Each structure stands twice: as structure tokens, then as C-alpha cells.
């Protein structure tokens, strides 16, 4: 249990950094004097994470959680420190962000895999999946507010501070990490990797695409109406509060609920009908954030069900490829305005076809 609790902060570090940097597109563009370099700087880490992430499952199987945790956090922290030193060199910064992507997927992989391999009962596993997504949502809330705000004035200094915090966290926790053994039930029925995990993966991607696209569009929407950049970041953070509420509430709804993405799609469509009224539009979208948070946690629970017997490779595959939502979401947001909400509504409803219950 100590290891699981320690792992809970890893999704926060990952999402806090990625969303905070993504929210600082304007400032990064000014630093690099190039939209292309700024976009690449933001997108390269999740892109590399998506490609490299599944390989960490084999490393985890061979060397265990303790060594995987120590190596990934150490190098992640060192790379962020180097980015702080060379931030004003766009080519070198982008290369370092790519290297960061080699280690970033472990932050979710090891957290989700640890819960899946644990001997916790279904209800407590559902709670821990919720806690993992809550920490990710908390990172999405604080990333724009803290990292995004510091990027306006002290980007190099804050990245250096972040690297020091992560390295200190590793120093004070690595002795407490224990390697997990797959629970007794799974030991009796070991399984080979099954492509059924793709169902949970594509479902998770569709949910994350919707979340990230909205996180990108909301600050733009608010800034255009109220001409206030800080307010845009605050509203994006409030949307992430809705996500966190949904993450937390999922353990009250144990199991795979096909109605979840249908409700989510309907709410997103209704919000679009009030897009010319900011107060009503943002209020409905906040409710949509709650259902998206429920859906995101459910995707992890679904992946756990489908990866029984091959948790290391299955959950690593799921969590790494789910990251692609961070890549596709911003591009969809950029291309689909003003019809984004209709597309996201359709995407979430159609994703219901990827779900089947444990009884099925």
C-alpha cells in the first residue's frame, strides 16, 4: 500500500508539467519566435511517450517496480533540469523534451499497473484508479495556474525548481518502494497479451481527446470574450475541477457503465446550443467535465479487467497509447472550431461501442 500511495503523485507530476507547458503556448512561441517550434516543444513528449511507453511493460516485468521507479524519476528530473538550462535554444530544448518522453510514460504505467497487480478488492481498486485520475486532474488544474503563470515571468527558474522537487521526492521515497507480485488468482491463470486491451485503449483515447481538446479551447474561448489571459487559465482549471470530481465519484459506480459516454455526448451537445451565452455554456460544460472524469477513470478500470493475467504489458500498453489523446486533442481543437462540440459529442457517443460489461 505504501508503494501505491507513493505512486499516486507521479501522474500529478506528468500532467502538471504537460498541461502547464501546453497552456503556455503563447509564451513559448515568444521564446522561440516560431509557432512550429512551440507546437513541437509541447507535442513531442507525449508523442515519444506513446511510442516508447509499451516497452516499459517488459522492463517492469524484468526488473520490478523499485528499479523502474528509480530510473524513470531520476532521468526525468535530470532532463527537466537540462531543459531549464537550454530553454532558449529551440532545437536543443525540443530534443530534450523528446528524451523526457522516454521516461514520462512510466509515471502512469507504474501507477496503473501497481493497482491492477495488487490484491485489493474490486471496490478498493476502483478507488485507487480514481485517485490516480484525481492526481492527474489536479495536475491539469494547477499546471496552467502555477507552471503556466510562472512561464510568463520565470520559465527557466520554475523548470529548474520542478526538477529539484522531483529528485528530492525520489530521494525520500525510493527505499519505501516494494516490487509487486501478481495476485494469487492471476498466478493460477497466466495469460498472454490479448488484443482485447485495444477496446479499453481506444475508449480511453476517445475520452482523453475530448478532455484535452476542451482544455485547449476553453482558454481561447474565454480570452476572446473577456480579453483576459489569466481568466482563461482559471476557467480551464475550473473545468479540470469537474474532471477531478468525476474521478473521485467513480468508485461509487463500480463496473463498466455503457450509459456514461452517452450521457457525456448529450451534455456536450447541449452545451454547444448555448455557446453564445458564456455563463450557461460554461456551467453545462462543467457538468460535462464531471462525466468525462467518470469516463476517464472507467477506462482505467476497463483496461484492468481486460488485462487480467498480463498486467505489466497490458496496463503499460493501455496507459502509453492513451497518451495519444494529448496529441490528437489539440489538433482536433484547432481544426474543428466552431463545430468541435458536435464532433466531441459524436465521438463520445460512438465510443460506447467499444465497451462491454464484465458479465458480457
N, C-alpha and C positions, 0 to 999 in steps of 0.2 A: 504493500500500500504506500510506503514511503516513496518508492520509485515512481509510482503513478502520480502522486502529488507533485513530485519534483518535475515530472514531465509536463505537467499542466501549464507551466509558464512558457514552454517552448513555442506553442502556437501563437502566444501573445507576441513574443519576440519577432517571429516571422511575419505576421500580419501587420503588426505595428510599423515595422520597417518598410514593408512593401506598399501598404496603403498610404503611409505618411509620405513616402517618396512620390507615389503616384499623384497625391494631392498637391505636390509641389512642382507640377509640370511647368507652370509659368516661370518660377524661379530658376529651374534647371535650364529652361530654354534661354533665359538671360545669361546664365553662367556659360553655356556652350555656344550661345549665339546661333542656335540651329534647332529647329523643331525635330528634324530627323534624329539628331544625336540625343535630344531629350527623350523622345519616344523610345529609342533603342535602350537608353540607360534604364528606363523604367521597365521595359518588357523583357529584357534579356535574362534576368534572373529567373522569373517563372518559366520562361521557355526552356532554359537549360535544366531547371528542376524537373520539368515534365519529362524530358528525355532521359535524364540520368537517374531520377528517383526510383524507378522499379529495380534498379541494380542494387540499391541499398538493402532490399529484402534478402538477397543472398548473403550480403556482408553481415547482416543482422543474424541470420541463421548460423553462420560460421563462427562469428566472434562474440555474439551476445550483446545485450543492451549496454553494459557498462563501457565496453571499448567503443562501441558505435557512438554512444552519447559523448564520450570524452573527445574523440577525434573530431566529430562534426562541430561541436560547440567551440573547440579551440581554434580550428581553422576558420570558422565563420567569423569569430571575433577578430582574428588577425586580419582577415580580408577587409572587414568593415573599417578597421583602423587604417589600412593602406588606402582605402577609398578616400578617407578623410584627408590623408596627406596629398593625394593626387587628384582631388576633385576637379580642379580647374584645367586638367588635361583630359579632354573628352575621350580620346581613343583609349588611353590607359584606364580611365575610370570605367568605361564600358567593358573592357577586358576583365577588370577586377570584379565587376558586377556579374559577369558570366561565370567566373570562378566561384563566386559566392553561391551561384545556382547549383554547384556540385554538392554543397553541404546543406543548403536550405531545406530540401525535401525531408531530411531526417527529422526536422522539428515536428512535423505532423506524423510522419511514418512511425516513429518510435512511440509516440503517444497513443495513436490508434491501435497499433499492433500490441502494445502492452496491455491495453484494456481487453482486446479480443482474446489474448492468450491467458489472461488471468482466470482465476477460479471464482470470480464474482458471479452472483446470480444475475438473471436477466435484468431485473429492475435496477440493480446497482451498476451493471454495465451501461444501461441506458442513461443513468445519471452521469457517469463518467464521460460518456460520449457528449452529453450535453455540456458538461464542464469544459471539455476540450473546445467545443464550438463557442462557448461563452468567452473563453480566453481569447479565441480568435476574433470574436466580435468586439471584445474590449480593446484589442489592438486596433481594430478598424475605427473605434470611437476616438481613442487617444492619439492614434497616428497622425491624422490631419491636425488635431488641436495642438499637439506638442511638437512632434517632429516637423509637421507642415509649417507651424508658426516659426520654429527656430530656423527653418530653411530660408525664411525671409531675411533673417539678420545674421545668423551664425551657423551656417550649414556644416562647415568643416569641424568646428568645435563640438557640435552636437553629435555628429557621427563618431568622433573620437570618444566622447563620453559614453555613447551607446556600446561601443566595442569594449570599453573598460568594464561596464556593468555586466555584460555577458561573460567576460573572462573571470570576473570575481564570482559570479554565480556558479560557474563551472568549478572553480577552486573550492568553494564552500560546500558543494553538493556531490562531487563525483564519488567520494568514499561511501556515500549512502546508497548508491545505485546498486541494485541486485539484478542478476540475469533472471529472466522469466523462463519457466518451464510451461509448455502447453498443458492445459488441464487434463485430468485423467481420462475424461470422455474422448478427447481428441486423440490421446495416445493410443487408445484402443482402435480407433478408426482413422488412421492417417490417410490423407487423400493427396492426389496430385493436383497441380494447378488446374483450375477449371475456368473456361471462358465465360461461365455464368457471371463471374465477377464484373464482366463488362456491363451487365444490366445496371448494377449499382454505380459503376463508374460513369456511364453516360447520364444516368439520372443525376448524380452529384454534379457533373459538369453543367447540365442544363440549369440547375438551381444556382450554381455559382456564377454562371454567365449573367443571369438575371440580377443577382446581388451586385456584382461588380459594375455592370452597365448602369444601374441606378446610382451607385456611389460616384460614378463619373459624371452622370448627367445632372444630378441634384445640385451640386455647387454651381454649375454653369447656369441652370435654370434660375436659381436664387440670385446669383450675381447679375444676371441680365435684368431682372425685375427690380431689385433693390440697390444695385450698383455698390455692393458691399462684399468684398472678398472674404472677410472674416466670417460674416453671417453665412456665406455659402458653406464654409467648412463646418460651422456649428450645426447647420441643418443636416449635412451629410453624417455628422456624428450622432445626431438625434435619430436618424434612420437606423444607424447601427445599434442604437439602444433597443429599438424594436426587434432587431435581429437577436440581440442577446436575451431579451425576454422570451422569444420563441425557443432559443436554445435551452434555456432554463426550464421551460414548461414541458419539453418533450417527454421527460421521464414520467409525466402524468398520463401520457398516451403511448404506452408500450406497444411495440409492434409496428408493422408496415400498414399505414393508412392510405389507401388509394385516393381517398377524398381530399387529402391535403393539397396536392398540386392543382386539383380542380378548383378548390376554394381560392387558392392563391391566384390562379389565372383570372378568375372572375373579379377579384378585388383589383388587380392591376388594370383590367379593362374599365372598371367603374371609375378608377382614379383618372383615367385618360379623358373621360367625359367631362371632368371638372378641371381640366388643365388650365383654363383661363381664370380660374378662381384659386389663387395660391393657397389660401387658408384651408379650404375644403380639400383641394388636391393633395397637399402635404399631409393632412390629417388621415385621409384614406390610405395614402402611401405608407404611413407609419404602421397602420394595421397590416398592410401587405408585407411590411418588413417582419412583423411577428410571425406570419405564416411562412415566409421564406426561411426564417430562423428555425422554425419547427421542421421544415423540409430538409434543411441542411444537416441537422442532427440525425434525422431519419435516414439520410443517405449513408451516414457512417454506420448506423445500426444495421441497415440493409446489407452493407458490404461485409459486416461481421458475420451475418447469417450465411451469406453466400461463400465465405472463405473459410468455413469450418474445416479444420484439418490441414490448411496450408496458410495459416495466419501471416507468417512473415512475408511471404511473397505476395499473397492476396491483398493484404491491407497496404503494403508498400506500393503495389501496382495501383490500387484504388486512389490512395491519397496523392500519389505523384501525378497521375493523369488528371485527377480532379483539378489540379492547379491550372490546367489549360483554360479553365473558366476565367482566370485572371488575365489571360492573353486575349481570348475572344471577346470578353465583355466590353473592354474599351473600344475595340474596333467596331463591334456591333452598335455601340452607343454613337460612335462618330458617323457611321454610315446610315443609321436608321432614323435619326431625328428628322421629322417630328413623329414618325409612326412607330417609335421604339416601344411604346407601351402596348400597342396592339400585337407586335411581334413577340414581346416577352409574355404576354397573356397567352398567346397561342403556343409558345414553346413550353410553358409550364403545364398547360392542359394536355398537350400531346405526350409529355414525358410520363404521364400516368401509365401509358402502355408498356413502360419498362419495369413496372412494379408487379410483383406478385406476393401474396401473403405467405407466411411460414406454413400455413395449412396447405397452400397450393403445392 
